Amino acid sequence: MKIFCRRLVFKWICNMAATIALMLAGGMFLSMTVLGKDTIFHKNREVFREQKEYYKSLEQEYMKDMQNFLASQGYADSGVTMNRVIEEDGSLQYIVTIYHKGIVQLDVTGRGQLLSKCERIEFADKECSFCHKILEVSS
């Protein structure tokens, strides 16, 4: 009877040791996964911040070029807004809206010609797409 009891106790201790070992291993792998994802998230956030700064400087340069162009066309102090749209695939589209009292008074042909000239203004990142429009204000 004593041999039977010792075997039973030995089996029970082995099962408990295996269970504890598996739980420790699982906890270790789980913590490694969490640390890995946090590191990846931090790196992605850093890359996103760098991209944001990069495009901000490109946008400022583009706005200066647009203001200078409009001033050379006789539309100094034009209102220009530039909105960035990030598409699902990660590509960027900009919507540039222009307002000036003189531009609003142009006929459709004159507006079209001005917008086609605006589209020729270079943006440093060729992958971005642009849409130019003139703000219509009803009086």
SEFILUM-992268 format. One record per residue (C-alpha): chain; x, y, z. Coordinates in steps of 0.25 Angstrom, whole numbers. Layout:
N
ch=A; x=X; y=Y; z=Z
...
END
This chain:
139
ch=A; x=0; y=0; z=0
ch=A; x=11; y=9; z=3
ch=A; x=17; y=7; z=-11
ch=A; x=4; y=11; z=-17
ch=A; x=3; y=23; z=-9
ch=A; x=17; y=28; z=-12
ch=A; x=14; y=26; z=-27
ch=A; x=2; y=34; z=-26
ch=A; x=9; y=45; z=-19
ch=A; x=20; y=45; z=-29
ch=A; x=11; y=46; z=-41
ch=A; x=3; y=58; z=-34
ch=A; x=16; y=65; z=-31
ch=A; x=21; y=63; z=-46
ch=A; x=7; y=68; z=-51
ch=A; x=8; y=80; z=-42
ch=A; x=22; y=83; z=-47
ch=A; x=19; y=82; z=-61
ch=A; x=6; y=91; z=-59
ch=A; x=15; y=102; z=-52
ch=A; x=25; y=101; z=-63
ch=A; x=15; y=102; z=-74
ch=A; x=9; y=114; z=-67
ch=A; x=22; y=121; z=-65
ch=A; x=26; y=119; z=-80
ch=A; x=12; y=124; z=-84
ch=A; x=14; y=137; z=-76
ch=A; x=28; y=139; z=-81
ch=A; x=23; y=138; z=-96
ch=A; x=11; y=147; z=-93
ch=A; x=20; y=158; z=-87
ch=A; x=30; y=157; z=-99
ch=A; x=18; y=159; z=-108
ch=A; x=13; y=171; z=-101
ch=A; x=27; y=177; z=-100
ch=A; x=29; y=174; z=-115
ch=A; x=16; y=181; z=-119
ch=A; x=19; y=193; z=-110
ch=A; x=33; y=195; z=-117
ch=A; x=26; y=194; z=-131
ch=A; x=16; y=204; z=-127
ch=A; x=26; y=213; z=-122
ch=A; x=34; y=212; z=-134
ch=A; x=22; y=214; z=-143
ch=A; x=18; y=227; z=-135
ch=A; x=32; y=232; z=-137
ch=A; x=32; y=230; z=-152
ch=A; x=18; y=236; z=-153
ch=A; x=23; y=249; z=-145
ch=A; x=35; y=250; z=-154
ch=A; x=26; y=249; z=-167
ch=A; x=17; y=259; z=-161
ch=A; x=28; y=269; z=-159
ch=A; x=34; y=266; z=-173
ch=A; x=20; y=269; z=-180
ch=A; x=18; y=281; z=-171
ch=A; x=30; y=288; z=-176
ch=A; x=27; y=284; z=-191
ch=A; x=13; y=290; z=-189
ch=A; x=19; y=303; z=-183
ch=A; x=28; y=304; z=-195
ch=A; x=16; y=301; z=-205
ch=A; x=7; y=312; z=-198
ch=A; x=18; y=322; z=-200
ch=A; x=20; y=318; z=-215
ch=A; x=5; y=319; z=-216
ch=A; x=4; y=333; z=-210
ch=A; x=15; y=338; z=-218
ch=A; x=9; y=333; z=-231
ch=A; x=-5; y=339; z=-228
ch=A; x=2; y=352; z=-224
ch=A; x=9; y=352; z=-238
ch=A; x=-4; y=350; z=-244
ch=A; x=-10; y=362; z=-238
ch=A; x=-17; y=355; z=-226
ch=A; x=-8; y=359; z=-214
ch=A; x=-13; y=356; z=-200
ch=A; x=-22; y=344; z=-206
ch=A; x=-27; y=335; z=-196
ch=A; x=-21; y=321; z=-198
ch=A; x=-25; y=308; z=-189
ch=A; x=-18; y=295; z=-191
ch=A; x=-25; y=282; z=-186
ch=A; x=-18; y=269; z=-185
ch=A; x=-27; y=256; z=-187
ch=A; x=-20; y=243; z=-184
ch=A; x=-26; y=232; z=-192
ch=A; x=-28; y=218; z=-187
ch=A; x=-16; y=213; z=-195
ch=A; x=-7; y=224; z=-189
ch=A; x=-6; y=233; z=-200
ch=A; x=-8; y=248; z=-198
ch=A; x=-18; y=257; z=-205
ch=A; x=-18; y=272; z=-203
ch=A; x=-30; y=281; z=-206
ch=A; x=-25; y=295; z=-208
ch=A; x=-36; y=306; z=-207
ch=A; x=-33; y=320; z=-212
ch=A; x=-41; y=333; z=-209
ch=A; x=-40; y=347; z=-214
ch=A; x=-50; y=357; z=-217
ch=A; x=-44; y=359; z=-231
ch=A; x=-44; y=344; z=-234
ch=A; x=-58; y=342; z=-230
ch=A; x=-62; y=353; z=-240
ch=A; x=-55; y=346; z=-252
ch=A; x=-63; y=338; z=-262
ch=A; x=-63; y=323; z=-263
ch=A; x=-52; y=323; z=-274
ch=A; x=-43; y=333; z=-265
ch=A; x=-45; y=324; z=-253
ch=A; x=-42; y=311; z=-261
ch=A; x=-29; y=318; z=-267
ch=A; x=-24; y=322; z=-253
ch=A; x=-27; y=309; z=-247
ch=A; x=-19; y=302; z=-258
ch=A; x=-7; y=311; z=-255
ch=A; x=-9; y=308; z=-240
ch=A; x=-8; y=293; z=-243
ch=A; x=6; y=295; z=-249
ch=A; x=12; y=300; z=-236
ch=A; x=22; y=289; z=-232
ch=A; x=20; y=281; z=-219
ch=A; x=33; y=274; z=-214
ch=A; x=26; y=260; z=-212
ch=A; x=21; y=256; z=-226
ch=A; x=13; y=245; z=-220
ch=A; x=3; y=254; z=-214
ch=A; x=-10; y=258; z=-222
ch=A; x=-16; y=272; z=-223
ch=A; x=-29; y=278; z=-225
ch=A; x=-30; y=293; z=-226
ch=A; x=-43; y=301; z=-225
ch=A; x=-48; y=315; z=-223
ch=A; x=-57; y=318; z=-211
ch=A; x=-70; y=323; z=-215
ch=A; x=-77; y=332; z=-206
ch=A; x=-91; y=337; z=-208
ch=A; x=-94; y=351; z=-205
END
